[in-house]
Every structure is written in structure tokens, then in C-alpha cells.
């Protein structure tokens, strides 16, 4: 089966994909729904240094 990484939009978190994740997993797929640094339940990591590069690193590290 396939592997999916579903990335949320602004002001959201990985939880936004809950329903989609369940459907894909029920079909046997592996699904990752990370919450990016500085938003939602990771808001405590927010700082002026968190930007698009940080979010790209979040996803790249997940892939690795």
C-alpha cells in the first residue's frame, strides 16, 4: 500500500486530517499527519524564528 503525508494549512494541526486518515488507514495505507512547529498543540514552540523553512524542515525530517 501507499504512504501519505497530509500537511495542514495555516492555524490548524495534524488533527484536521482525522477523518481522512481513518479512511486511508482502513484501506491499508500508512498515513502521517504532523502538526508543524509553532501552531496548534505545538504553539509553545512558536517564535519569530519559526517560518516556512522551519515547516519544510518538519516535513523533511518526517520523511527521513
Secondary structure, DSSP 8 states (H G I E B T S, - for coil): --EEE----TT--GGGGHHHHHHHHHTT-EEE----TTSGGGGGG--TT-SHHHHHHHHHHHH-
